[in-house]
Amino acid sequence: MGIVAAITAFVALAASGCAAPSAGTGPESSASPTPTHSAGEKTSSQIFPGGPFLDPRSEAMVVEQQLVAKGEKEKARKIAEISRQPTAIWLGEWLTEEKMPAVLGEYAAEARADGTTLVFVVYAIPNRDCGGLSAGGHESDDYAGWVRALAEQLRGTGAVMIVEPDSLAMLKAEKCASERETRPGLIKGAVDAFTEAGLTSYLDAGNNNWVPEKQMAELLTEAGVAGARGFFTNVSNFYRVDEEREYAEALSAMIGDKRFVIDVSRNGNGWKGDWCNPTGAALGQPPVVTTSESTNLDALLWIKHPGVSDGACNGGPKAGQWWEQQALDLVDNRPAATDKKSD
């Protein structure tokens, strides 16, 4: 697996997703307002040619192989329901500038060979999670240089960048007050660097039950969404597609009909009353790139890695660590309709 394998345990550190409870139970599709697209704007299929890249080093892929080797066929079969779906690759401060050429070069070569699109999560904002369960990130003085190095290394790959989950939505929290003045500018700098390198950026818009649309639109504007493809919602959370689409379409209308993607990795049973390793959560539908012109939705993605803990809560290990029992439960809890979609 080369040098990339050495950082497998770190590359999928997941955002905490500090949303307030909700009882969302809507269906998976509904009518949406018809957006107005700019002439010459790329289609979703042009942003994600070949579909998202399937990472052969994901936690689920490694665990599946280990279970097969041990003869635990039933567990391996269940974990395969996760490992066979493309998930975003998380990049944080653990990926130093010295490691970037080997690590990202290997990914780029594999994606070219597969004809698929790399989807990365940039997750190193200073004071990440504002001291919460996913605390960490770069020092303020180091972040911009790290981002520029990342952009330069990925130049020409056409990669999609999911920029800093929770970073903007969390700014409404009192514990993040110290970041309010500087964080939007840091994110705008990242957008500028990625755009100049020919990469596609989506910015954090929380979820439908976190920050009101007007307030979120102001934060996105300040963080440079005008230069990005758009925004993402529901990362590391559990809300159903309809709830997120309604919120996202309303938000999009406030910021120039920007495009968006939704994380559906664990929303098969909707909100279960807790954002941190909730009981009863289930895998969502498989990732899909949209083709409809009647929506600003670009894709439904698996951004959070199913089976990776949200944090040391509800019996789980610390944030970013593989938790096999949770992974098995996510598979077992799937609604029948979701199960059929993934066949």
C-alpha positions, 0 to 999 in steps of 0.5 A, a space after each residue: 500500500 506504499 507510504 499512504 498506508 502508514 497514515 491510514 489510521 489518521 486520514 479519516 479523522 471525522 468532524 464532530 457535527 455539533 447540531 441540535 436535536 431534531 426529529 426529521 423523518 422526511 422521504 428521500 426525494 421531493 420537489 425543489 425550486 428550479 435553479 437558474 444556472 450560469 451560462 457555461 457553468 460545469 455540470 455535476 458530471 463534469 465536476 465528478 467525472 467517472 464518479 468519486 474515487 474508491 479508496 483502497 486504503 479506507 478503514 473499512 477496506 482494510 478491516 474487510 480484508 483482515 476479517 476475510 483472512 481470519 475466516 470471519 465471513 459474515 462480518 466481512 460481508 457486512 463490512 463490505 457494504 461499507 468498503 465497496 462505496 467511495 468515501 472522501 479522503 480526510 486530510 489534516 495536520 498529520 499530512 505534513 508538507 514533506 509527505 504530500 508528494 508521495 501520499 497525494 501523488 499515489 492517490 492521483 495516479 490511482 484516480 487517473 488509472 480508474 478514471 474517477 474523481 478524488 474527493 478530499 476533506 480539508 480538516 486542519 483549520 486552527 482550533 478545529 472543533 474549538 476544543 471539542 472531541 475533534 480538537 486539533 488543527 494547524 497553528 494560525 501561522 502555518 495553515 495558509 502555507 499548508 493549504 497552498 502546498 496542498 493546492 500545488 500538489 493537487 494542481 491538475 488533478 481536478 480534485 473536489 475539496 470539502 473545505 473544513 467541516 463544522 468550521 463556519 457553522 460552529 462560529 455561532 457557538 460561544 466557545 468559538 468566539 475567538 475564531 469569529 474574526 479570523 476563520 472566514 478569512 482563512 477559509 477564503 484563502 483556501 478557496 482562492 488557492 484551490 480555485 487557482 489550482 483548478 480544484 473544486 471547493 465546497 464550504 461548510 454550511 452545517 445542516 438544516 437544524 443548526 444555523 438559520 439560512 440568512 446567518 449561514 449565507 452571511 458566513 459563507 459570503 464572508 468565507 469566499 463562497 463566491 469563488 467556490 463551487 458551493 457548499 456542503 451540508 450534513 457532514 458527520 450528521 444524520 438528517 434525511 435528504 429532503 430536509 437537507 435539500 430544502 435547507 440547501 436550496 433556500 440557502 443557495 438562493 441567497 448566495 447566487 444559486 451556488 451548488 451543493 453536496 450532501 453527506 448521506 453516509 449515515 442518514 438511512 434512519 434519519 436523526 436519532 436524537 444525538 449527533 455523537 455515535 447515536 444508537 439506531 443510525 443506519 447507512 444511507 443510500 450509495 453515493 450518486 452524482 446528480 444529472 437533473 437540471 431542476 436542482 442545485 444538488 451536485 451529488 450525494 456523497 459519503 463524506 463521513 466514514 461509516 464505522 469511524 467514531 464521532 468521539 468518546 461518547 455513547 460507548 465509542 472510542 475517541 474521534 477518528 478511530 474505527 469502531 467495528 461494532 458501530 460499523 456492523 450496526 450501521 449495516 444491520 439497521 438499514 431500512 429495506 429500501 436503502 438496502 435494495 438501492 445499494 445492491 
